[in-house]
Amino acid sequence: MTTNDSKAQYSTFILTGIPGLETQQIWISIPFFSIYILALLGNSILLYILQAYTEFHEPMYYFLSMLTVTDIVLTTSIVPKTLWIFWFNAGEIHLDSCLTQMFFLHSFSVVESGILVAMAFDRYVAICNPLRYFMILTGPVIAKAGLFILFKATLAFLPHLVIMKQLPYCQANLIHHTYCEFMAVVKQACRDTSVLRAYSLSVALLTGGLDFICVIFSYALILKAVSSHSNTKGGLKALGTCASHFFIMLIFYTTSIFSFLTHRFGHAVAPEIHIIMANMYPLVPPFINPIVYGLRTKQIRDKLLQMLSCKAVR
């Protein structure tokens, strides 16, 4: 902590955890830790299967591999520190570490959103234009799509980081959250941050908001195509697959949008509800994704059972 004139400027913050539930946090840590370990295990196994077997070297599975890596980074960006707070009340975090955590959380949230759009487009092409599927989604196209998503996420949030690094923080060094979220940190700044907040709102609408609209539009076209499909059995199978994928996307977008809007406009929402919900979008989808995209896919499920049976024989 340094001093400047009459106000103290903070270079270190204290993350307090879930407001109002400090005494229950040791019990709250149990589901957090369990979900995190299962998410890491599930995504790691799924990524191994997708890379180890050549039959999964196809467009849909390339996007799924990107999603598993993103999920591991996204959930790891917040959960270890959150558990440290719950277990040892160790919420101290330096500004540089805080900004680094914030960058990985928000940028990889944008990456996940972009990959979900790509996966929705993949399903649209596979169902609505199957004969041209491999002509449209070639290896170079998929690689360029992945690089574009990563570039867009970095470009979207990097200016936040540069500006926030230069801001003086003197309002308080207590952040009532389990991780360094943009609005929670920027509220501690001494200067007027209305321009930065407006920029952040614009970025969120142009990335997450536009991505969500693209996902809805893609699945609306898929639904229209399936409803007019002559093969009822094939149409229902495709619709069932897309429904489970859409369910995952809905969880991610609704929880992230809820957290985003609550920080800015939802002052009537109880703080503990807000913070718990804010932990859902980087934690729950990475836990559910391996189940929906992995275990519910017959080819992947068969490979997993084959791996387990081989180990049992050994």
C-alpha positions as CSV (number, residue, x, y, z in Angstrom):
1,M,0.0,0.0,0.0
2,T,1.4,3.4,-0.9
3,T,0.2,6.9,0.0
4,N,-0.6,9.8,-2.3
5,D,-1.7,13.0,-0.8
6,S,-4.6,12.4,1.7
7,K,-5.8,9.1,0.2
8,A,-4.2,5.7,0.5
9,Q,-3.6,3.8,-2.8
10,Y,-3.9,0.0,-2.6
11,S,-1.7,-2.4,-4.6
12,T,-3.1,-5.4,-2.8
13,F,-6.7,-6.5,-2.4
14,I,-8.5,-8.8,0.0
15,L,-11.1,-11.2,-1.6
16,T,-13.7,-11.8,1.2
17,G,-15.5,-14.8,-0.4
18,I,-19.3,-15.0,-0.4
19,P,-20.8,-12.1,1.6
20,G,-22.9,-13.2,4.5
21,L,-21.9,-16.8,4.2
22,E,-18.3,-16.6,5.6
23,T,-19.0,-19.1,8.3
24,Q,-20.5,-21.6,5.9
25,Q,-17.8,-21.4,3.3
26,I,-15.9,-24.5,4.5
27,W,-19.1,-26.5,3.7
28,I,-19.7,-24.6,0.4
29,S,-16.1,-25.6,-0.6
30,I,-17.1,-29.3,-0.8
31,P,-19.3,-29.0,-3.9
32,F,-16.9,-26.4,-5.4
33,F,-13.9,-28.8,-5.0
34,S,-15.8,-31.9,-6.1
35,I,-17.2,-30.2,-9.3
36,Y,-13.8,-28.7,-10.1
37,I,-11.9,-32.1,-9.8
38,L,-14.6,-33.8,-11.9
39,A,-14.5,-31.0,-14.5
40,L,-10.7,-31.3,-14.7
41,L,-10.8,-35.1,-14.9
42,G,-13.7,-35.2,-17.4
43,N,-12.2,-32.6,-19.7
44,S,-8.7,-34.2,-19.6
45,I,-10.0,-37.7,-20.4
46,L,-12.2,-36.3,-23.2
47,L,-9.3,-34.3,-24.6
48,Y,-7.0,-37.4,-24.5
49,I,-9.6,-39.5,-26.4
50,L,-10.2,-36.9,-29.0
51,Q,-6.4,-36.5,-29.7
52,A,-5.5,-40.2,-29.4
53,Y,-7.9,-41.7,-31.9
54,T,-7.9,-40.7,-35.6
55,E,-11.6,-41.2,-36.0
56,F,-12.2,-38.1,-33.9
57,H,-10.0,-35.9,-36.2
58,E,-13.0,-34.3,-37.7
59,P,-14.4,-30.7,-37.6
60,M,-17.0,-31.3,-34.8
61,Y,-14.3,-33.0,-32.6
62,Y,-11.7,-30.3,-33.3
63,F,-14.1,-27.7,-31.9
64,L,-14.8,-30.0,-29.0
65,S,-11.1,-30.2,-28.3
66,M,-10.9,-26.4,-28.3
67,L,-13.8,-26.3,-25.8
68,T,-12.2,-28.8,-23.4
69,V,-9.0,-26.8,-23.3
70,T,-11.0,-23.6,-22.8
71,D,-13.0,-25.2,-20.0
72,I,-9.8,-26.3,-18.1
73,V,-8.3,-22.8,-18.3
74,L,-11.6,-21.0,-17.5
75,T,-12.4,-23.0,-14.4
76,T,-8.7,-23.1,-13.2
77,S,-8.6,-19.3,-13.4
78,I,-10.9,-18.9,-10.4
79,V,-11.5,-22.1,-8.5
80,P,-8.0,-22.7,-6.8
81,K,-8.0,-19.2,-5.4
82,T,-11.7,-19.5,-4.3
83,L,-10.9,-22.7,-2.5
84,W,-7.9,-21.1,-0.8
85,I,-10.3,-18.4,0.5
86,F,-12.8,-21.0,1.7
87,W,-10.3,-23.2,3.4
88,F,-7.7,-20.8,4.8
89,N,-9.3,-17.4,4.6
90,A,-6.4,-16.4,2.4
91,G,-8.0,-13.8,0.2
92,E,-5.0,-11.5,-0.3
93,I,-4.1,-10.9,-3.9
94,H,-1.7,-8.4,-5.5
95,L,-3.1,-6.1,-8.2
96,D,-1.0,-7.8,-10.9
97,S,-2.3,-11.2,-9.9
98,C,-5.8,-9.8,-9.7
99,L,-5.6,-8.4,-13.2
100,T,-4.0,-11.6,-14.6
101,Q,-6.9,-13.6,-13.1
102,M,-9.4,-11.2,-14.5
103,F,-7.8,-11.4,-18.0
104,F,-7.9,-15.2,-18.1
105,L,-11.5,-15.3,-16.7
106,H,-13.0,-12.8,-19.1
107,S,-11.0,-13.5,-22.2
108,F,-11.6,-17.2,-22.0
109,S,-15.3,-16.6,-21.3
110,V,-15.3,-14.8,-24.7
111,V,-13.3,-17.7,-26.2
112,E,-15.9,-20.2,-24.9
113,S,-18.7,-18.1,-26.2
114,G,-17.0,-18.0,-29.6
115,I,-16.4,-21.8,-29.7
116,L,-20.1,-22.4,-28.8
117,V,-21.0,-20.3,-31.8
118,A,-18.6,-22.3,-34.0
119,M,-20.1,-25.5,-32.7
120,A,-23.6,-24.3,-33.4
121,F,-22.6,-23.4,-37.0
122,D,-20.9,-26.9,-37.3
123,R,-24.2,-28.5,-36.3
124,Y,-26.1,-26.3,-38.8
125,V,-23.9,-27.3,-41.7
126,A,-23.9,-31.0,-40.7
127,I,-27.7,-31.1,-40.6
128,C,-28.8,-28.5,-43.2
129,N,-26.0,-29.0,-45.7
130,P,-24.4,-32.4,-45.0
131,L,-23.1,-33.1,-48.5
132,R,-20.8,-30.0,-48.3
133,Y,-19.9,-30.5,-44.7
134,F,-16.2,-31.4,-45.2
135,M,-15.9,-28.9,-48.1
136,I,-17.0,-26.0,-45.9
137,L,-15.3,-27.0,-42.6
138,T,-11.8,-27.8,-43.8
139,G,-8.7,-28.0,-41.6
140,P,-7.5,-24.5,-42.5
141,V,-10.9,-23.0,-42.0
142,I,-11.2,-24.6,-38.5
143,A,-7.7,-23.4,-37.6
144,K,-8.4,-19.8,-38.8
145,A,-11.7,-19.9,-36.8
146,G,-9.9,-20.9,-33.6
147,L,-7.2,-18.2,-34.1
148,F,-9.9,-15.6,-34.8
149,I,-11.8,-16.5,-31.7
150,L,-8.6,-16.3,-29.6
151,F,-7.6,-13.0,-31.2
152,K,-11.1,-11.5,-30.7
153,A,-11.1,-12.4,-27.0
154,T,-7.6,-11.0,-26.5
155,L,-8.4,-7.8,-28.3
156,A,-11.7,-7.4,-26.5
157,F,-10.2,-7.5,-23.0
158,L,-6.6,-6.4,-23.3
159,P,-7.5,-2.6,-23.3
160,H,-9.3,-3.2,-20.0
161,L,-6.1,-4.6,-18.5
162,V,-3.9,-1.8,-19.8
163,I,-6.2,0.9,-18.4
164,M,-6.9,-0.7,-15.1
165,K,-3.2,-1.2,-14.5
166,Q,-2.8,2.6,-14.6
167,L,-5.7,3.4,-12.3
168,P,-5.2,4.4,-8.6
169,Y,-7.2,2.3,-6.2
170,C,-8.2,4.0,-2.9
171,Q,-11.9,3.4,-2.3
172,A,-11.2,0.2,-0.3
173,N,-9.0,-2.9,-0.5
174,L,-11.8,-5.3,0.3
175,I,-13.5,-7.0,-2.7
176,H,-16.7,-8.8,-1.7
177,H,-16.2,-11.6,-4.2
178,T,-14.5,-15.0,-4.6
179,Y,-12.4,-13.7,-7.6
180,C,-11.3,-10.6,-9.4
181,E,-14.3,-9.7,-11.5
182,F,-14.0,-6.5,-13.7
183,M,-16.8,-4.5,-12.0
184,A,-15.9,-5.6,-8.5
185,V,-12.4,-4.3,-9.0
186,V,-13.1,-1.1,-11.0
187,K,-15.4,0.1,-8.3
188,Q,-12.3,0.5,-6.1
189,A,-10.7,3.0,-8.4
190,C,-10.3,6.6,-7.3
191,R,-10.9,8.1,-10.7
192,D,-14.0,8.4,-12.8
193,T,-14.4,5.1,-14.7
194,S,-17.6,5.8,-16.6
195,V,-15.8,5.7,-20.0
196,L,-14.2,2.4,-19.1
197,R,-17.5,0.9,-17.9
198,A,-19.2,2.1,-21.1
199,Y,-16.5,0.4,-23.1
200,S,-16.8,-2.8,-21.1
201,L,-20.6,-2.8,-21.7
202,S,-20.1,-2.3,-25.4
203,V,-17.6,-5.1,-25.6
204,A,-19.9,-7.4,-23.7
205,L,-22.8,-6.7,-26.0
206,L,-20.7,-7.0,-29.2
207,T,-19.1,-10.3,-28.1
208,G,-21.4,-12.3,-25.7
209,G,-24.6,-10.7,-26.8
210,L,-23.9,-11.1,-30.5
211,D,-22.7,-14.6,-30.0
212,F,-25.9,-15.5,-28.1
213,I,-28.0,-14.2,-31.0
214,C,-25.9,-16.2,-33.5
215,V,-26.4,-19.4,-31.5
216,I,-30.2,-18.8,-31.3
217,F,-30.3,-18.1,-35.0
218,S,-28.3,-21.2,-35.9
219,Y,-30.5,-23.5,-33.8
220,A,-33.7,-21.8,-35.1
221,L,-32.5,-22.7,-38.7
222,I,-31.7,-26.3,-37.5
223,L,-35.1,-26.6,-35.9
224,K,-36.8,-25.4,-39.1
225,A,-34.7,-27.9,-41.2
226,V,-35.5,-30.8,-38.8
227,S,-39.2,-30.1,-38.7
228,S,-39.4,-30.5,-42.4
229,H,-37.1,-33.5,-42.5
230,S,-38.6,-36.4,-44.4
231,N,-36.8,-39.0,-42.2
232,T,-38.6,-38.6,-38.9
233,K,-36.2,-40.9,-37.0
234,G,-33.1,-39.1,-38.3
235,G,-34.7,-35.8,-37.6
236,L,-35.6,-36.6,-34.0
237,K,-32.0,-38.0,-33.4
238,A,-30.5,-34.8,-34.7
239,L,-32.9,-32.7,-32.7
240,G,-32.1,-34.6,-29.5
241,T,-28.4,-34.0,-30.0
242,C,-28.9,-30.3,-30.7
243,A,-31.2,-30.0,-27.7
244,S,-28.5,-31.2,-25.3
245,H,-26.0,-28.9,-26.9
246,F,-28.3,-25.9,-26.7
247,F,-29.0,-26.7,-23.0
248,I,-25.3,-26.3,-22.3
249,M,-25.1,-23.1,-24.1
250,L,-28.2,-21.8,-22.3
251,I,-26.6,-22.5,-18.9
252,F,-23.4,-20.7,-19.9
253,Y,-25.1,-17.6,-21.3
254,T,-27.8,-17.2,-18.7
255,T,-25.5,-17.4,-15.7
256,S,-22.9,-15.1,-17.3
257,I,-25.5,-12.6,-18.4
258,F,-27.1,-12.7,-14.9
259,S,-23.7,-12.0,-13.3
260,F,-22.9,-9.2,-15.8
261,L,-26.2,-7.4,-15.4
262,T,-26.4,-7.8,-11.6
263,H,-23.1,-6.0,-11.2
264,R,-24.3,-3.1,-13.2
265,F,-28.1,-2.9,-12.6
266,G,-29.2,-5.6,-10.1
267,H,-28.6,-3.8,-6.8
268,A,-31.7,-5.4,-5.3
269,V,-30.2,-8.9,-5.7
270,A,-28.8,-10.4,-2.5
271,P,-25.0,-10.3,-2.6
272,E,-24.7,-14.0,-1.7
273,I,-27.0,-15.0,-4.6
274,H,-25.1,-12.8,-6.9
275,I,-21.7,-14.2,-6.0
276,I,-22.9,-17.8,-6.1
277,M,-24.4,-17.3,-9.5
278,A,-21.2,-15.5,-10.6
279,N,-19.3,-18.8,-9.9
280,M,-21.7,-20.9,-12.0
281,Y,-20.7,-20.0,-15.5
282,P,-16.9,-20.7,-15.1
283,L,-17.6,-23.8,-13.0
284,V,-20.8,-25.7,-14.1
285,P,-20.5,-25.8,-17.9
286,P,-16.9,-27.2,-17.7
287,F,-18.3,-29.9,-15.4
288,I,-21.3,-30.7,-17.7
289,N,-19.6,-30.4,-21.1
290,P,-17.7,-33.8,-20.9
291,I,-21.0,-35.5,-20.0
292,V,-23.1,-34.0,-22.7
293,Y,-20.5,-33.9,-25.5
294,G,-18.6,-37.0,-24.3
295,L,-20.7,-39.6,-22.6
296,R,-23.8,-38.9,-24.6
297,T,-21.8,-39.4,-27.9
298,K,-21.7,-43.1,-28.6
299,Q,-18.3,-43.2,-30.3
300,I,-16.6,-41.4,-27.4
301,R,-18.5,-43.5,-24.9
302,D,-17.3,-46.7,-26.6
303,K,-13.7,-45.6,-26.6
304,L,-13.9,-44.7,-22.9
305,L,-15.3,-48.1,-22.1
306,Q,-12.6,-49.7,-24.3
307,M,-9.9,-47.8,-22.3
308,L,-11.4,-48.8,-19.0
309,S,-11.7,-52.5,-20.0
310,C,-8.1,-52.6,-21.2
311,K,-6.9,-51.2,-17.9
312,A,-9.0,-53.7,-16.0
313,V,-7.5,-56.6,-18.0
314,R,-4.0,-55.4,-17.2
